[in-house]
Amino acid sequence: MARPILPEPPDDLKRLSRELQQRLRDAMQEDGAIPFAQFMEMALYEPGLGYYSAGLHKLGAGGDFVTAPELGAVFGACLARQAGDIGAALGDWNLLEIGAGSGRLAATLLQELDPARMPQRYAILERSADLRAVQRQTLANTVPEHLDRVTWLDQPPSAPWSGLLIANEVIDALAAERFEIRDGAVQQLCVRTANDGFAWSTRPAPAPLEAAVRHLEADIGTAFAAGYRSELLLQLPAWLDAVTARLERGLALFIDYGYPRREYYRAERRDGTLMCHYRHRAHDDVFFWPGLQDLTAWVDFTALAEAADACGLDVDGYTSQAMFLAGCGLDVVLNEKMAAATDGGAALAAEARQLTLPGQMGERFQVMGLGRGLTREPRGFSLQDLRYRL
């Protein structure tokens, strides 16, 4: 993907980026380069300077990208129907949202849930102080009557709990390793300084990365060609274990753009899935003003299923976002909201199209449900089962 012509950031944001760039250069001094995973982690999460840590306006029409909850209430209303089922099955239950963005999904869920099936606690695991402030304001403006139910966490729950975990567009923002195949050997893609900016470099892959790449090749049944580049998440099993370890009974929903492994690592996708988002433009220049743009890598849902198995979780469902929302009763949600629409339903129809059409979010976004101790298939996976593709 060629980089489009991108708007220049204002001078105050350029100063933030230059400070982050200096920290990146400092990190590179010892070895001359750092693994891309470290670059991505710092670019996104370096305290006070990273993309998610520097108080930038990221979401919605005035930001860099739009997530499903930002489009309106349809996405959250469908999830509320799934959440209500979990609440009914468990009785006393809690809801944990990881990376709650602007707080729009939390607000919609609290508005749409049956008052008789409300969670005892709505916990938000959010590492960005700036986003926490945005979330509090959103909830205070929309559901002030439920604010006493909401808590913010610095770490995953330490006490046993039961209920629903939601992670919408979270895994794609975990720091990914990048690798390249050269002369049959696995190389780790790194970042070095170059003039006033940064450039790619390589070094022999550390043992864990090489083993992970060889596992991919064995699983897809073919070796990667020379020059092939892609990503993988070495931290995924440990991260999944951390966020679900204390879940005694319930369901964890992961919603993200991605593929099953054989599609993710297709031969023609020879430069991986790494993408940058800046002012609603997608491009591939990861070194463009570090800290001022989002960096993401698509999700290997087969790797998520493998991590779930290692964590003692059941893969209770895997499907496209379009079919998940349909299974949750999208038609019922739309009919209910159309009756109250003041524009004849035009905005709702546009929102539904963006959520479900294959060329929009409908097929690019996938949903995986990981359960523990559930006896019934979650309704969102009742219409389509894609687990055979994993």
C-alpha positions as CSV (number, residue, x, y, z in Angstrom):
1,M,0.0,0.0,0.0
2,A,1.5,3.3,-1.1
3,R,1.3,6.2,1.4
4,P,-1.3,8.8,0.4
5,I,-0.5,12.5,0.7
6,L,-1.0,13.0,4.5
7,P,-1.9,16.2,6.3
8,E,1.0,17.8,8.2
9,P,0.5,17.7,12.0
10,P,0.4,21.0,13.9
11,D,3.7,22.1,15.5
12,D,2.7,21.2,19.0
13,L,2.1,17.6,18.0
14,K,5.3,17.5,16.0
15,R,7.1,18.5,19.2
16,L,5.5,15.5,21.0
17,S,6.6,13.2,18.2
18,R,10.1,14.5,18.2
19,E,10.4,13.8,22.0
20,L,9.2,10.3,21.4
21,Q,11.6,9.9,18.5
22,Q,14.4,10.8,20.9
23,R,13.4,8.2,23.4
24,L,13.3,5.7,20.5
25,R,16.8,6.7,19.5
26,D,17.9,6.3,23.1
27,A,16.5,2.8,23.2
28,M,18.5,2.0,20.1
29,Q,21.9,3.2,21.4
30,E,23.0,-0.1,22.9
31,D,22.4,-2.4,19.9
32,G,21.9,0.1,17.1
33,A,18.4,-1.1,16.6
34,I,15.3,-2.4,18.5
35,P,12.8,-5.1,17.5
36,F,9.8,-3.8,15.7
37,A,7.6,-5.0,18.6
38,Q,9.4,-2.6,21.0
39,F,9.1,0.2,18.5
40,M,5.3,-0.5,18.2
41,E,4.9,-0.7,22.0
42,M,6.7,2.7,22.5
43,A,4.9,4.3,19.5
44,L,1.5,3.4,21.0
45,Y,2.0,3.4,24.7
46,E,5.1,5.3,25.8
47,P,3.9,7.3,28.9
48,G,2.8,10.8,27.9
49,L,4.0,10.4,24.3
50,G,2.6,7.3,22.7
51,Y,-0.4,7.4,20.5
52,Y,-2.8,6.0,23.2
53,S,-1.0,7.9,26.0
54,A,-0.6,11.5,24.8
55,G,-4.2,12.9,24.9
56,L,-4.8,12.9,21.2
57,H,-8.3,12.9,19.7
58,K,-8.3,9.4,18.1
59,L,-11.8,8.3,17.6
60,G,-14.7,9.4,15.5
61,A,-15.0,11.8,12.6
62,G,-12.5,14.2,13.9
63,G,-9.9,11.5,14.8
64,D,-8.0,8.9,12.9
65,F,-10.5,6.0,12.6
66,V,-14.0,5.0,13.5
67,T,-14.9,1.8,15.5
68,A,-18.2,0.0,15.4
69,P,-19.5,1.6,18.7
70,E,-18.8,5.1,17.3
71,L,-21.2,4.6,14.4
72,G,-24.3,4.6,16.6
73,A,-26.2,2.3,19.0
74,V,-26.9,-0.7,16.8
75,F,-23.6,-2.6,17.5
76,G,-24.0,-2.1,21.3
77,A,-27.7,-3.0,21.2
78,C,-26.9,-6.3,19.6
79,L,-24.1,-7.0,22.1
80,A,-26.5,-6.2,24.9
81,R,-28.7,-9.0,23.8
82,Q,-25.8,-11.5,24.0
83,A,-24.8,-10.0,27.3
84,G,-28.3,-10.4,28.7
85,D,-28.2,-14.1,27.9
86,I,-25.0,-14.4,29.9
87,G,-26.5,-12.5,32.8
88,A,-29.6,-14.7,32.7
89,A,-27.5,-17.9,32.7
90,L,-25.2,-16.8,35.5
91,G,-27.4,-14.8,37.8
92,D,-25.0,-12.5,39.6
93,W,-22.5,-11.4,36.9
94,N,-20.0,-8.8,35.9
95,L,-19.0,-7.2,32.6
96,L,-15.3,-6.5,31.8
97,E,-14.5,-4.3,28.8
98,I,-10.9,-4.1,27.7
99,G,-9.8,-0.9,25.9
100,A,-13.1,0.9,26.0
101,G,-12.2,3.7,23.6
102,S,-14.4,6.7,24.0
103,G,-16.8,4.8,26.3
104,R,-19.6,4.7,23.7
105,L,-19.9,0.9,23.8
106,A,-20.1,1.0,27.7
107,A,-22.8,3.7,27.5
108,T,-24.8,1.8,24.9
109,L,-24.7,-1.5,26.8
110,L,-25.8,0.2,30.0
111,Q,-28.6,1.9,28.2
112,E,-29.7,-1.2,26.3
113,L,-29.5,-4.0,28.9
114,D,-32.7,-5.1,30.6
115,P,-32.8,-3.5,34.0
116,A,-33.5,-6.9,35.5
117,R,-30.3,-8.3,34.0
118,M,-27.8,-5.6,34.7
119,P,-24.2,-6.6,35.8
120,Q,-23.3,-6.0,39.3
121,R,-20.2,-4.2,38.1
122,Y,-19.1,-2.8,34.7
123,A,-15.3,-2.9,34.9
124,I,-13.1,-1.1,32.3
125,L,-9.5,-2.2,31.9
126,E,-7.8,0.8,30.3
127,R,-4.1,1.7,30.4
128,S,-4.6,5.2,28.9
129,A,-5.3,7.9,31.5
130,D,-6.5,10.2,28.7
131,L,-9.0,7.7,27.5
132,R,-10.2,7.0,31.0
133,A,-11.1,10.7,31.3
134,V,-12.9,10.6,28.0
135,Q,-14.8,7.5,29.1
136,R,-15.9,9.0,32.4
137,Q,-17.2,12.1,30.6
138,T,-19.1,10.0,28.1
139,L,-20.8,7.9,30.8
140,A,-21.5,10.9,32.9
141,N,-23.2,12.6,29.9
142,T,-25.2,9.6,28.8
143,V,-25.8,7.2,31.8
144,P,-25.2,9.1,35.0
145,E,-27.6,6.8,36.8
146,H,-25.2,3.9,36.2
147,L,-21.9,5.6,37.1
148,D,-21.7,3.9,40.5
149,R,-21.7,0.6,38.7
150,V,-18.6,1.4,36.6
151,T,-15.0,0.9,37.8
152,W,-11.7,1.4,36.1
153,L,-8.9,-1.2,36.5
154,D,-5.1,-0.9,36.1
155,Q,-4.7,-4.6,35.9
156,P,-6.9,-7.6,35.0
157,P,-9.2,-8.7,37.9
158,S,-7.3,-10.4,40.7
159,A,-10.4,-11.9,42.3
160,P,-12.6,-14.7,40.8
161,W,-15.5,-13.4,38.7
162,S,-18.2,-14.6,36.3
163,G,-19.7,-12.9,33.4
164,L,-18.8,-11.4,30.0
165,L,-15.5,-10.0,28.7
166,I,-15.6,-7.8,25.6
167,A,-12.5,-6.8,23.7
168,N,-13.4,-4.8,20.6
169,E,-10.4,-3.9,18.4
170,V,-7.9,-4.6,21.2
171,I,-5.7,-7.5,19.9
172,D,-4.8,-5.6,16.7
173,A,-3.1,-3.0,18.9
174,L,-0.9,-5.4,20.8
175,A,2.8,-5.0,19.9
176,A,3.5,-7.5,17.2
177,E,6.8,-9.1,16.1
178,R,7.7,-8.8,12.4
179,F,9.8,-11.4,10.6
180,E,11.4,-11.9,7.2
181,I,12.6,-15.1,5.5
182,R,16.1,-14.7,4.0
183,D,18.0,-17.6,2.5
184,G,15.7,-20.0,4.4
185,A,16.5,-18.4,7.7
186,V,14.1,-16.5,9.9
187,Q,15.2,-12.8,10.5
188,Q,13.7,-10.5,13.1
189,L,12.7,-7.2,11.6
190,C,14.0,-4.3,13.6
191,V,14.1,-0.5,13.5
192,R,17.2,1.6,13.3
193,T,17.9,5.3,13.0
194,A,18.4,6.7,9.5
195,N,19.2,10.4,9.0
196,D,16.5,12.3,10.8
197,G,14.1,9.3,10.9
198,F,14.0,5.5,11.1
199,A,14.4,2.6,8.8
200,W,14.1,-1.2,8.8
201,S,16.9,-3.5,9.6
202,T,17.2,-7.3,10.3
203,R,19.0,-9.6,12.6
204,P,18.8,-13.4,13.2
205,A,15.6,-14.2,14.9
206,P,15.7,-15.0,18.6
207,A,14.9,-18.7,19.4
208,P,11.2,-18.0,20.5
209,L,10.5,-16.0,17.3
210,E,12.1,-18.6,15.1
211,A,10.2,-21.5,16.8
212,A,6.9,-19.6,16.3
213,V,7.6,-19.0,12.6
214,R,8.5,-22.7,12.1
215,H,5.2,-23.6,13.9
216,L,3.3,-21.4,11.4
217,E,5.0,-23.2,8.4
218,A,4.3,-26.6,9.8
219,D,0.6,-25.7,10.5
220,I,0.0,-24.3,7.0
221,G,1.9,-27.0,5.4
222,T,4.5,-25.0,3.4
223,A,7.6,-23.0,3.9
224,F,7.5,-19.2,3.5
225,A,9.2,-18.0,0.3
226,A,12.4,-15.9,0.4
227,G,11.6,-12.3,1.1
228,Y,8.3,-13.1,2.8
229,R,7.4,-10.7,5.6
230,S,4.7,-10.8,8.2
231,E,3.7,-10.5,11.8
232,L,2.9,-12.6,14.8
233,L,2.0,-12.0,18.4
234,L,4.4,-13.8,20.7
235,Q,2.7,-12.2,23.7
236,L,-0.8,-13.4,22.8
237,P,-0.9,-16.6,25.1
238,A,0.4,-14.7,28.1
239,W,-1.9,-11.7,27.5
240,L,-5.0,-13.9,27.1
241,D,-4.1,-15.8,30.2
242,A,-3.7,-12.6,32.2
243,V,-7.1,-11.2,31.2
244,T,-9.1,-14.4,31.6
245,A,-7.2,-16.2,34.4
246,R,-9.8,-15.3,37.1
247,L,-12.9,-15.8,34.9
248,E,-14.6,-18.8,36.5
249,R,-17.7,-18.9,34.3
250,G,-18.7,-16.9,31.3
251,L,-17.8,-15.8,27.9
252,A,-14.9,-13.7,26.4
253,L,-15.8,-12.0,23.1
254,F,-12.9,-10.8,20.8
255,I,-14.0,-8.7,17.9
256,D,-11.3,-7.6,15.4
257,Y,-10.2,-7.5,11.8
258,G,-8.3,-10.6,10.9
259,Y,-8.2,-14.0,9.3
260,P,-7.8,-17.7,10.2
261,R,-4.2,-18.7,9.8
262,R,-4.2,-20.1,6.3
263,E,-5.6,-16.9,4.9
264,Y,-3.5,-14.6,7.1
265,Y,-0.2,-16.2,5.8
266,R,-1.2,-16.6,2.2
267,A,1.8,-16.6,-0.2
268,E,0.6,-13.4,-2.0
269,R,0.3,-11.5,1.3
270,R,4.1,-11.3,1.3
271,D,4.4,-8.0,3.3
272,G,2.0,-8.9,6.1
273,T,-0.9,-6.9,7.4
274,L,0.7,-4.0,9.3
275,M,-1.3,-0.8,8.8
276,C,-1.2,2.8,9.9
277,H,-4.2,5.0,10.5
278,Y,-4.0,8.8,10.4
279,R,-6.8,11.2,9.8
280,H,-9.0,8.4,8.3
281,R,-6.3,7.5,5.9
282,A,-4.8,4.0,5.9
283,H,-1.2,3.7,4.7
284,D,2.0,1.7,5.4
285,D,4.6,4.2,6.5
286,V,5.1,3.1,10.1
287,F,7.8,5.8,10.6
288,F,5.5,8.8,9.8
289,W,5.5,11.0,12.9
290,P,5.7,8.2,15.5
291,G,3.2,8.7,18.3
292,L,0.7,10.6,16.1
293,Q,-0.7,7.7,14.2
294,D,-2.2,4.3,15.0
295,L,-0.3,1.1,14.2
296,T,-2.2,-2.2,13.9
297,A,-1.6,-5.7,12.7
298,W,-4.5,-8.0,11.7
299,V,-5.4,-10.8,14.1
300,D,-4.5,-14.5,13.4
301,F,-7.6,-16.0,14.9
302,T,-6.1,-19.5,14.8
303,A,-3.4,-18.2,17.1
304,L,-6.1,-16.9,19.4
305,A,-7.8,-20.3,19.4
306,E,-4.4,-22.0,20.2
307,A,-3.9,-19.5,23.1
308,A,-7.4,-20.3,24.4
309,D,-6.6,-24.0,24.5
310,A,-3.5,-23.3,26.5
311,C,-5.5,-21.2,28.9
312,G,-8.2,-23.8,29.4
313,L,-10.9,-21.9,27.5
314,D,-13.3,-23.4,25.0
315,V,-13.7,-21.9,21.5
316,D,-17.5,-21.6,21.7
317,G,-17.9,-19.8,18.4
318,Y,-16.1,-18.1,15.5
319,T,-17.9,-16.2,12.8
320,S,-18.0,-12.9,10.8
321,Q,-19.2,-9.7,12.5
322,A,-22.2,-9.6,10.1
323,M,-23.4,-13.1,11.1
324,F,-22.7,-12.5,14.8
325,L,-24.8,-9.4,14.8
326,A,-27.5,-11.2,12.9
327,G,-27.4,-14.0,15.4
328,C,-27.8,-11.5,18.2
329,G,-31.0,-10.2,16.6
330,L,-29.9,-7.4,14.4
331,D,-33.3,-7.4,12.6
332,V,-35.1,-7.0,15.9
333,V,-32.8,-4.2,17.0
334,L,-33.3,-2.3,13.7
335,N,-37.1,-2.7,13.8
336,E,-37.2,-1.4,17.3
337,K,-35.0,1.6,16.5
338,M,-36.6,2.4,13.2
339,A,-39.9,3.0,15.0
340,A,-38.4,5.8,16.9
341,A,-36.2,7.2,14.1
342,T,-36.9,10.8,13.1
343,D,-35.2,10.6,9.6
344,G,-37.2,7.6,8.3
345,G,-34.4,5.3,9.4
346,A,-31.8,6.5,6.9
347,A,-29.0,6.9,9.5
348,L,-29.8,3.4,11.0
349,A,-29.7,1.8,7.5
350,A,-26.4,3.4,6.8
351,E,-25.0,2.2,10.1
352,A,-26.3,-1.3,9.5
353,R,-24.7,-1.4,6.1
354,Q,-21.3,-0.3,7.4
355,L,-21.5,-2.9,10.2
356,T,-22.5,-5.8,7.9
357,L,-21.5,-5.3,4.3
358,P,-18.6,-7.5,3.2
359,G,-16.7,-4.5,1.8
360,Q,-17.1,-2.6,5.1
361,M,-16.9,-4.2,8.5
362,G,-19.1,-7.2,7.9
363,E,-16.5,-9.7,6.7
364,R,-13.3,-8.0,7.5
365,F,-14.2,-8.1,11.2
366,Q,-14.4,-11.5,12.9
367,V,-15.8,-12.5,16.3
368,M,-14.5,-15.3,18.5
369,G,-16.2,-16.4,21.7
370,L,-14.0,-18.1,24.3
371,G,-16.0,-19.7,27.1
372,R,-15.5,-21.3,30.4
373,G,-18.2,-23.4,32.1
374,L,-21.0,-22.5,29.6
375,T,-23.6,-25.1,28.7
376,R,-25.3,-23.3,25.9
377,E,-24.0,-21.9,22.5
378,P,-23.9,-18.1,22.6
379,R,-26.6,-16.7,20.4
380,G,-24.3,-14.6,18.3
381,F,-22.8,-17.8,16.8
382,S,-26.1,-19.6,16.2
383,L,-26.3,-18.7,12.5
384,Q,-22.8,-19.4,11.2
385,D,-20.0,-21.6,12.6
386,L,-16.6,-20.9,11.0
387,R,-14.5,-22.9,13.5
388,Y,-13.7,-25.5,10.8
389,R,-11.6,-22.8,9.1
390,L,-9.3,-22.4,12.1
